[in-house]
Amino acid sequence: MNSHFDYHHINLIPKKCIVSSRSQCDTSIKFGQHSFKLPIIPANMECVIDENLAEELAKNDYFYIMHRFNIDIHKFIQHMKNNNLITSISIGVNQDTYNLLENLYQSNLIPDYITIDIAHGHSIKMEEMIKYIKTHFKNTFIIAGNVSTIEATKDLIDWGADAIKVGIGPGSACTTYPCTGFGSRGIQASIVQECSNYILQNNLPNHIIADGGITNICDITKSLVLGASMVMIGGMLSGFNQSPGKVIVNSDGKMYKEYYGSASQYSIGTDGKTKNKHIEGTCKLIPYKNQSLFDYLEHIIQSLQSSISYGGGIDLKSLRDVKYIIKQL
């Protein structure tokens, strides 16, 4: 049997429930120096998060990563610090990023979390950037990615990353796989497991973030069972009232919001221009949900509480002991 599989290929096996109410199950997680209500991260994409939503998420004890496209990071960090909120930003690996980090360092605007966000994270530029941050921002939690191999996970950890984003090309708005043939599309779940097992078997304190291919809430639970600490979600968390972008009325008369990949021609770069080469993303229309994102996050909390109860535990850590069946591939 093929040892590689995706989320829809597995069924979780229930265990004896040990709580009298599902509401007793704890979905919180400590990630870095802070604790959050849920082990999920809205994707750091222009069409998923903006400054206003980042602030609301932080105020309500949800983790976030601000995207790095066409935004004044200096101003954003200053605003969040003025409001005593966590600061979590994305950066690239080119010279403009070094200039930004130097400016933040000189201004004493030290982020709590920095995500080094590039399509192919197992690279020389990633190694240099991680080492630069470790030297200048000693107390900042570093998230690095994306990768899809054990070797890449090992290297990023050795270079100094605290958390690794795992997933190349599994997202619905990503065209890396059809364009290049590389990545974890169709086998994302097993790749998350392989990278997580490396950390578990070596008793390392680092975290795996499962990034991409999440289409149902149960896929969050499955990611945690497979060893991820956090799960990044894009399309599922777009199209809400607080989601960036205006409502579009399509020719069918229905309302939508745009959802596009960060490597697509629709994404606005740090230079204020749209991407025009090495396109590895597309744009789709997400039905407008006319619902609060925070109501949906509460629904995810309740779903995860149910998952924990089916798994015979009381918290997220107990999901690591849940077994599963791989259906015929």
C-alpha positions in Angstrom: 0.0 0.0 0.0 1.2 3.5 -0.7 2.4 5.0 2.6 1.4 8.5 1.5 -2.1 9.8 2.1 -4.2 12.9 2.5 -6.8 13.9 5.0 -9.8 12.4 3.3 -8.0 9.0 3.2 -8.1 8.6 7.0 -10.8 7.9 9.6 -10.0 8.5 13.3 -10.8 5.7 15.8 -12.8 6.8 18.8 -11.8 6.0 22.4 -13.8 5.9 25.7 -15.0 9.4 26.6 -13.8 10.6 30.0 -15.7 13.9 30.3 -19.3 14.4 31.4 -19.6 17.3 28.9 -17.8 18.2 25.7 -17.6 21.8 27.0 -15.0 20.6 29.5 -12.5 19.9 26.7 -9.8 22.5 26.4 -8.8 23.7 22.9 -6.2 26.2 24.0 -2.5 26.0 23.1 0.7 27.6 24.3 2.7 28.7 21.2 5.8 30.5 22.0 5.4 32.7 25.1 1.7 33.1 24.7 -1.5 31.0 24.9 -4.3 31.1 22.4 -7.9 29.8 22.3 -7.4 27.6 19.2 -4.5 25.8 17.4 -5.3 27.5 14.1 -3.8 30.4 12.1 -5.7 32.4 9.4 -3.4 32.2 6.4 -1.1 35.2 6.1 -2.7 36.2 2.7 -4.1 39.6 1.6 -7.5 38.0 1.0 -7.7 36.4 4.4 -6.3 38.9 6.9 -5.7 42.6 7.2 -4.7 45.0 10.0 -8.2 45.4 11.4 -8.8 41.6 11.6 -5.3 41.0 13.1 -6.1 43.4 15.9 -9.5 41.8 16.6 -8.0 38.3 16.6 -5.3 39.4 19.0 -7.8 41.1 21.3 -9.8 37.9 21.4 -6.8 35.6 22.2 -6.5 34.1 18.7 -3.2 33.8 17.0 -2.6 35.6 13.8 0.2 36.3 11.3 0.0 39.6 9.4 0.8 39.3 5.7 3.7 41.1 4.2 2.2 42.6 1.1 1.8 46.4 0.6 1.7 47.1 4.3 3.6 49.5 6.6 5.0 46.9 9.0 6.7 49.5 11.2 3.4 51.3 11.7 1.5 48.1 12.3 3.8 46.9 15.0 3.8 50.3 16.7 0.0 50.3 16.7 -0.2 46.8 18.2 2.3 47.5 20.9 0.5 50.7 21.8 -2.6 48.5 22.4 -0.6 45.9 24.4 -1.3 43.2 21.8 1.0 40.5 20.4 2.9 41.4 17.3 3.2 38.7 14.6 4.5 39.7 11.1 5.6 38.1 7.8 8.7 38.8 5.9 10.6 37.7 2.8 14.3 37.1 2.3 15.5 39.8 0.0 17.4 43.0 0.7 14.3 45.1 1.4 13.5 42.7 4.3 17.0 43.2 5.8 16.4 47.0 5.6 13.0 46.6 7.3 14.5 44.5 10.1 17.3 47.0 10.7 14.7 49.8 10.9 12.7 47.8 13.4 15.8 47.0 15.5 16.9 50.6 15.6 13.4 51.7 16.6 13.2 49.0 19.3 10.1 47.6 17.7 10.9 43.9 18.3 8.1 41.6 17.1 6.9 38.7 19.2 6.7 36.4 16.2 8.3 36.6 12.8 7.2 34.3 10.0 9.7 34.0 7.1 7.3 33.2 4.4 8.6 32.0 1.0 7.3 29.4 -1.4 10.4 27.1 -1.2 11.7 27.5 2.4 14.5 25.0 2.1 17.0 27.4 0.6 20.2 29.3 1.2 18.3 32.6 1.6 16.2 31.1 4.3 19.2 29.9 6.2 20.8 33.4 6.0 17.6 35.1 7.2 17.0 32.8 10.1 20.6 33.3 11.3 20.3 37.1 10.9 17.1 37.1 13.0 18.5 34.9 15.7 21.4 37.3 16.0 19.4 40.5 16.1 16.1 39.5 17.6 17.1 36.9 20.2 13.7 36.7 22.0 11.5 36.6 18.8 9.8 33.4 18.0 10.7 32.3 14.4 8.2 30.6 12.1 9.8 29.4 8.8 8.5 27.8 5.6 7.3 26.4 3.5 8.8 22.9 3.3 7.6 19.4 2.5 10.4 17.0 3.6 12.1 15.7 6.7 15.4 16.9 5.5 14.1 20.5 5.1 12.4 20.3 8.6 15.7 19.2 10.1 17.7 22.0 8.4 15.3 24.8 9.4 15.4 23.6 13.0 19.2 23.4 12.9 19.3 27.0 11.5 17.2 28.2 14.4 13.5 28.1 13.5 11.1 27.5 16.4 8.2 26.4 14.1 8.1 25.0 10.6 5.3 25.6 8.1 4.8 22.3 6.3 3.0 22.2 2.9 4.1 23.0 -0.6 1.3 23.4 -3.1 -1.6 21.7 -1.3 -3.7 24.9 -1.1 -6.7 25.4 -3.4 -5.5 28.7 -4.7 -1.9 27.5 -5.3 -0.7 26.3 -8.7 2.8 25.2 -7.7 2.0 21.5 -8.2 0.4 21.8 -11.7 3.1 24.3 -12.7 6.1 22.4 -11.4 5.2 18.9 -10.3 6.7 19.5 -6.8 5.0 19.6 -3.5 2.7 17.8 -1.1 -0.6 18.1 -3.0 -2.7 14.9 -2.5 -0.3 13.6 0.2 -0.2 16.6 2.6 -1.5 14.7 5.6 1.3 12.1 5.5 3.9 14.8 4.9 2.7 16.6 8.1 3.0 13.3 9.9 6.6 12.6 8.6 7.9 16.0 9.6 6.1 15.9 13.0 7.5 12.4 13.7 11.1 13.8 13.2 10.4 16.3 16.0 8.7 13.7 18.2 11.4 11.0 17.8 14.2 13.4 18.5 12.3 15.0 21.5 12.6 18.5 20.1 10.7 21.5 21.4 9.9 22.8 17.9 6.5 23.0 16.4 5.0 21.9 13.0 2.3 24.1 11.4 0.2 22.1 8.9 -0.3 24.6 6.0 -2.7 23.9 3.2 -5.2 21.4 2.0 -7.6 22.0 4.9 -11.1 21.7 3.5 -13.2 20.6 6.6 -13.0 21.2 10.3 -12.2 17.5 10.8 -8.9 18.1 8.8 -7.8 20.4 11.7 -8.3 17.5 14.2 -6.5 15.1 11.8 -3.5 17.4 11.5 -3.2 17.5 15.3 -3.5 13.7 15.5 -0.7 13.5 12.9 1.5 15.7 15.1 1.0 19.3 14.1 0.8 21.9 16.8 -1.0 24.5 14.7 -3.0 24.5 11.5 -3.0 27.3 8.9 -6.3 27.8 7.1 -7.0 29.9 4.0 -10.2 29.4 2.0 -12.2 28.2 5.0 -11.6 31.5 6.8 -12.3 33.8 3.9 -15.5 35.3 2.7 -16.8 36.4 6.1 -17.9 39.8 7.2 -14.5 40.7 8.6 -12.6 39.1 5.7 -10.6 41.6 3.5 -12.0 42.6 0.1 -15.3 44.0 -1.0 -18.4 42.0 -1.8 -18.7 41.1 -5.5 -22.0 40.5 -7.2 -21.2 37.9 -10.0 -23.1 37.4 -13.2 -25.2 34.7 -11.5 -26.5 37.4 -9.1 -24.8 35.8 -6.1 -22.4 37.6 -3.8 -18.7 36.6 -3.5 -15.3 37.7 -2.2 -12.1 37.1 -4.0 -9.6 34.5 -2.7 -6.2 34.3 -4.3 -2.7 32.9 -3.6 0.2 35.0 -2.4 2.2 33.9 -5.5 -0.6 34.9 -7.9 -0.8 37.9 -10.2 -3.5 39.4 -8.0 -1.2 39.8 -5.0 0.3 43.2 -4.4 4.0 43.0 -3.5 6.1 45.0 -1.1 6.9 47.3 -4.0 3.2 48.1 -4.5 3.1 46.2 -7.8 1.2 43.1 -8.7 3.3 40.0 -9.4 4.1 39.5 -13.1 6.5 36.5 -13.3 6.9 33.1 -11.7 3.1 33.0 -11.1 2.2 30.1 -8.9 -1.3 31.1 -7.7 -4.8 31.7 -9.0 -7.9 33.6 -8.0 -11.3 32.1 -7.1 -14.5 33.5 -5.9 -15.6 32.4 -2.4 -19.3 32.7 -1.7 -20.0 35.6 0.7 -21.0 34.1 4.0 -22.6 37.2 5.6 -21.5 35.8 9.0 -19.0 36.9 11.6 -15.7 35.1 11.4 -15.7 35.0 15.2 -18.9 33.0 15.2 -17.3 30.5 12.9 -14.2 30.3 15.2 -16.5 29.5 18.1 -18.0 26.7 15.9 -14.5 25.4 15.4 -13.9 25.5 19.1 -17.0 23.4 19.7 -16.1 21.0 17.0 -12.6 20.5 18.4 -14.1 19.9 21.9 -16.2 17.2 20.4 -13.2 15.7 18.7 -11.3 15.7 21.9 -14.2 13.9 23.7 -14.3 11.2 20.9 -10.6 10.8 21.3 -10.9 10.0 25.0 -9.1 13.1 26.2 -9.5 16.4 27.9 -7.2 18.6 25.8 -5.4 18.9 22.5 -2.4 16.9 23.7 -4.5 13.9 24.1 -5.2 13.8 20.3 -1.6 12.7 19.8 -2.7 9.2 21.2 -5.6 8.8 18.8 -5.2 6.0 16.2 -6.6 6.1 12.6 -7.5 3.8 9.7 -6.1 4.5 6.2 -8.9 3.8 3.7 -8.1 2.1 0.4 -6.1 4.5 -1.7 
